[in-house]
Amino acid sequence: MIDHIFIRNYKAFQRENIPLDKFSLLIGSNNSGKTTVLEALDLFFNTQIRFECIRDTKEDVVVEIHINEQRYRKTFSPPSYEINFKKCIGDMFEINHIKYLYIPKVINDQALLNSILTINYTTKIDATEQAKMFKIFDYIDGKLGNDNYKLFSINNDIKMNINKDIQFSKNDYTVMLSNITYHHLILGIDNVESNFDIDAIKKMTKYTYQTLFTTNDSEIAKHFDYSVVSLYKEDIKSEFETVRKRITNHKKYILVEGKYDVAWFEKALQLLEISDKYRVIPCGGYGNITYVKEQLEKEHFETIVVTDGDVELDSSLKRDVIELYGDVDYINSRFGTNFKTLPARKRDFFKRIRVKDDIVKKVLSSWARKNLKLDNKFVVELNTILMD
């Protein structure tokens, strides 16, 4: 699945990293970027660029996704905004079998039917078929045995002649998506409440590779069983309604500093088998936590603040930053470091890693979601804090 998406120069985002889970609900105020995430994936997988969404028409549009710790970046350069192959990163043919279906708030029914038909017809290209393709373009540069070019992507496009007006109900849409047989499908549904009954989400996403939703309905955000991704357009005070969309009387709220912390906490709660009791709220930095706590407690919601160790509260972690609870062998392998043990201070940690701090946080949040164990010291410390 896609662990993170990076978007640059497209619609709501000048430059933004967003962590994702297998089932993610994107919430936020208007123009916070919920729809932009889904449209950026449509650009990445289907080359559906929306020229009106380009922020600066003199700059590249970049969409990068991370799957199984591999980077896949597509860059679209002005003036035509065709794919700039020189600036792409990753072997795109490795993920050619992954398909993306974007369902906007206003659905074009004919286009949806044809997209579903195309996806269901998709088959993974085997070695024999690849050999045939290589033979076809073997002479593309006029020389026998061409090895200058690699396969980038192969896409089928099947269309039915739909010449009658059609109109579908919410149940019809649910049935159509439930009957998609292709298992390597990423589904992106904008304003899910507009066209689908929420009770049917689990049914229609049973076999999908990954599903992303957006919503403006606070009830959906409150009761969504999977990961909720909060997008903050501005400071937390002006964006507090985004936080409130996640509030229900049946849970306690763990207030954490940043978006990359969420994966650590959610995984730890799963390991401790208490996910049903707590919801994790990222506050966009330590400076916002007090405000969020005050607002929630005014309405008599129970909150627990858990910060990095450099803050020094009773409920702070013992280590400077959450990344210092990562596996030292993994960190050495992933970042080319030679730690014998991880340092006590974040300054010493980030200084020794020759990539941006944000990338380190992004990579280790993905590691935590997949590999965190019950005996990890972070999980043990969190359990102690919650018990107290």
N, C-alpha and C positions, 0 to 999 in steps of 0.2 A: 504494500500500500504506500501512498504518498505520506511521508512523515512531515515534510515541510514544503511550503511553496514560497518562492521569492519572486516578487513582482516589482518591476521598475518602469516608471514613466507610463503608467496605464491607469486611466480613470481616477479612482480615489487615492492611488498610491504613487507618490514620487519614488519611494524606496521602502519596501516592507517585507519582513519575514513573518510567516504565519504558520504555527504548528498545527498539524491535523491528526486526526485519529481515524480508525476504520469507519466509524459512524460519527460525524461531526455536525453539530448544529451551530451555525454562525449567527450571532446576534449583535445588535448595535443600533445606533441612531441612524436616521436617514443620511445617506452619503458617507457612511463610515467604512464602506468597502465590502459589504456582504456579497452583493451581486458581482462586484469586480473580481472576487476570487473565482467564482464560477465561470465568468467570461474569460478570465485569463487562462483557465484550463481549457476552454473551448479554443482559444488561440493556440495553445501549446499542442493539443492533440489533433485539432481539426483545421488549423490555420484559418480560423474565422476571425480575422482582425476587424475591429470596429474603429474606423478611422476617427470618428468623433470622440473616441475614448483616449486618444493619444494626447498626453499633457503638453509635451514640448515636441513639435514636429521637426525640430533640428536634432533630436537625440534618439538613440536606440530605444526600442521597447524590448524588455528582457523578461522572460518567464523561465524560472528554474525550479525543478522539482527534485526531491530526494526520495529515492526508493531503495530500500535495503542498503543504505549508506552509500549509494552511488548517486553522483550528480548528473543531471540531464538538463542542459541549458539550451534554450532556443532564443536567438537574437534576431530581431527584425529591424532593419536599418532604413533610414530615409534615403530618397524621397518616396520610393514605391512601397517600402515596408514588406518586401519579400524576405524570406529567410536568408540571413547572412551566414553561410556555412562556415566561414572562417572564424566566426565568433561563437559558434555552438560548442558545447562541451558534452562529452559522453557519447557512447555508441548507441544511437537512437534505435538501431535495429533490434537491440536487446529488449526494448519495450514496445516493439511494433505490435505485439499481440494484445496490448492493453488498449481498450477503446473507451471513449468518453462520450456520454450522452448528456447534453445540457437541455434542461427543460425550463424555459423562462416563465415568468408570471403569466404572460399572454402567449398561449400555445398555438402554434401553427399545426393544426391536426394532420394535414397532408405531409408536412415535413417530418413530423414525429413518426408517423407510420413508416415512411421510407427509411428513416434512421434506424428504427427497430428492425426492419427487414434486413438492412445492410449489416447491422451488428450480429443478428442471428445467423447470417450467412458466413460470417468471418471464420476462417480456419487458420491455424498457425502454419506458417510456411516451413515445410520440411527441407531437409538437405538436398533432395532431388530437385525440388522446385527452385531452390536457390541456385543450384548449378545451371539450370535452364536459363535463369535470368542473367547470370554472369555470361553465359554463352551469347545471349542476345546482344548485350552491350560490350562484347569482347572487342569489337572493332570501333568503338565509339570515338577513339582518338586516332583511328586509322592504323593502329598497330595491333598485330596479333599478340594475344596474351596480356591484354590490358589489366594492369593492377593498380591503376592510379586512383580509382574511385571505389568507395565502399557503399553498400546498400544503406540508405537512410530510412526509407519507409516504403511500405506497399499498402495501398488502400483500395478497397473495392467500393463502388458507389452504385447501389441498385435502387431503381425508382419504379414504382407502379404508376400506371396512368389513372390517377384518381380524379375523375371529371365530374363528380357529384358533390354537392354540399353535404358535409358530415358534421355531426355535433355529438360530443361525448360527455358523459356524466363523470362525476368523481369516481364512481365505482368502475366505470369503463377504463379510466386511466390506470387505476390500481391493477385491474386485471391484465391490461396490456404490459405493464412493467413487470408484473409477477410472472408473466409467461416468457420473458426474455431468457433464453437458454444459454447465452454466452456468459461464462463465469469470470472472464477477465474484464468486467465492465465497471468503470467508475461512473457513478450517477450523480449529477448535480442538479438539484431542484430548487429553484428560486421561489420564495414566498410559498412554501409548501402548503400552507393552509388554504391557498386560493383554489387549488385544483385536486387536493387529495384529502381523504378522511385520515386523520392522524392515527386512528386505531389500526390502520392498514399498513403503517410504515414497516413493521417487522415482517409482514407477509411479503411485501414487494421488494424488500431488500435482503431476503433470506439468502440469496445466492450471489449477491453482488460482491465484487472485489473491494469496493469502497463506495460509501455514499455520503454526500455532503448536502445539507439543507440550509436554507436561510428562512428566517421568520421574523415577523413583526408582532407576533402573538405572544404575549407574556405567559399565557397558560401553557403553551407548548414548551417554552423555555423552562418553566418551573418543573414540568413533569417529564422532560425528555430523559430517557434512560441512559443515553450515551454521552459522549464528550460534548461540552458546550464551549465554544470558542467566542470570547468577548472581544469585539473590535472597538477600540476607543479612538474616536476621531480627534478629540481635543483633551483637555484636562478632565480629571475624574469628576469634578464638581459639576461641570456642564454635561457630563456623560453619565450621571448617576442613574438615570432611568435604565441604562443598559444593565447596570448591576441589579436593579430592582426586578428586572425580568427573570432573574434566576432565583428569586426568593419565594420560598413556600414555608408554611408553618411547621412542616414535618421534619425539618433538618436543622442541624447546627452548621454554622458557616466558618470555614477556615479561611482567614484572610491572609494572602501571601503577596509577595512583592511583585513578581513579574510573570509574563506569559510562559516562559520556559520552565518555571517552577511547577506548573500545573501537572505535567506528566509525572513528575516525581511523586507528588502528593496523591494523585489519583491511583497510581499503581500501588503505593504503600497502603492506601485504604483498602484496595482489593485484597492485598496479601493478608492484611489484618482482619479481613472479612467484616468490615464496618462501613462499606461504601454506602449502604442504605441510610446511614445515620448522619453523614456529613456531605457538604458540597463545598468545593474549593472555588474561591473567588479571587482572581488576580486583580490587583489594585493599580497596576501601572506604575509601580515604584513605592518604596518605603514611605515617601512623603505623603502619599495619598491614603495610607492605611488608617490613620487616626480619623480622617474625615468620614471614610466609609463606615468605620466602626461606630462613630457617633450617630450617624444617620440611621443605621440599622438598629442600634440599641434604643433610639427614640421610639421605634416601633416595636420594641420588646422582642427583637430577634436575638438569639444567643450567638455570640461570635467568639472565635478563638484566633488570636493573632500569632502567627508563626513566622519569624523573620530569620534572615541569615545571621550567623554568629557575630558579624561585625557590628550589629546593632546593640547587643548586650541587654536584652530584656529577659525576664524570667522564662518567657516562652520562646526564646531564641534557640536556634540550633547551636551546637558546640563549635562547629567549623565555620570559617568565615563566609563561605558561599556553598550552595548546595552541590555544586559541581565537584567539590572536594570529597564527596562520598562516592564518586565513581570508582571503577575498577582500574587500578594502576596499570595492569598489563594491557588492558584495552586502550587506555589513554596513550601509553607508550607506542603501541602498535599503530593507532589511528593518527597520532600527531607527530610521530618521529622523535619523541622525547626519551629520556633515560632516567626517569624517576625510580629510585629504589622504594621510596614511600612518598606519598603526596605531601607537599608542604602544608604547614599549618595556616599560612596566610595567603589570601587570594592574590596579592601583588606578586609574590614569588611564583605562584602557579601560572598565572596568565603571562607573566614576563618570559617564561621558558617555552611557551608555545607560540610558534611563529605564524599564527593566523589570528584573525580578529576575534575579540572576546565574544562577540555575538554568535560567531560560527561555532566556537567551542560550546557555548550554552545550547545552541541548536542541536549539535551532534549528541551531546550528553543527555539532553532531554529525550531524544529518540532511544538512546541506549537504556535509559531508566525505564521507559515504557515497556521495553521488551525483556530486559535482563535483571531488573531489580529483584533481590531475593529477601526473604523474610528476615534473614540474619544480618542484612546490611545495617550498618550503624545508623544510617538515616532513619530506616524503618523502626529500629529499636528506640531511637530518641523521640520520634514522632509519637509512638505508642505511649511513652512515658509522659510526654506533654499532654496528650489527650486524657490519659488516666488521671493526671493531677487536676 
